[in-house]
Amino acid sequence: MDVSEQTFYERVGGHETFVRLVEVFYAGVADDEILRPLYPEQDLGPAADRLRMFLEQYWGGPTTYSDQRGHPRLRMRHHPYRVDALARDQWLLHMRAGVESLHLDPALEDELWSYLVMAAHSLVNTMDEPPGVVSPEL
């Protein structure tokens, strides 16, 4: 198959690439005092599976996520959790480690990273200041 006919999922290495991305990401989340409380399950494995399936589907891989869970509805699924700028930045920190662990071609890495940054920003659902931060007087 010509590379121009391949999906992004195929061009980056398929399933194993997304397994690696999510493994590295959740290794960081496991010890993160900001993000870990957002995951109510003791075992992060189910959350990792959901994220991997979502990313695989988004990038042209199997439709397992929608087959099992329906439409992604990311904002709705994240609504019960307080996602502020600090949580977004921590999420991106761990996702960056995951992306770097893949050693992708720079153009593919840029495409993946651009999406992840956009997605992280879109899921912020509160503008509350983190504890200890004082907003300037207007």
C-alpha positions, 0 to 999 in steps of 0.5 A: 500500500502506498504511504499516501493511502495509509491512515495516520494510525498505520503510518505511525505503527498502529496498535503498538504505537498507541499502547506505548503512548498511553503506557508512558502517559499513565505512568506519569499520571499514576504519581501526579498529585493533580491528575491522579484524583481525577481518576476514580478507579484504583486501577488505571488500566481501564482508563488507559484502555479507553484512551488508547481505543479512542486515540486509535479510532480517531487516527484511523484505527479500529472503531473499538471505542465507539463499538463499546462506548458509543460516540466519544462525546469528550466534553460530556464525559469529562464534565463531572471532573474539574479540568482547569488550566493546571490539570490541562498542563499536567495532562500535556506534560505526561502526554508530551513524555508519551509522544517523545517516547515514540520517536516518530518522524517529526512531521507525524509527531507535530500532527499528533502533538497539535491534536493533543494540545487542541484536545487538552485545551478544549476539555478545560471546563473551569476557569477557577484559580488553583489554590494559593493563586490570587487573581489581580484586582480589575 
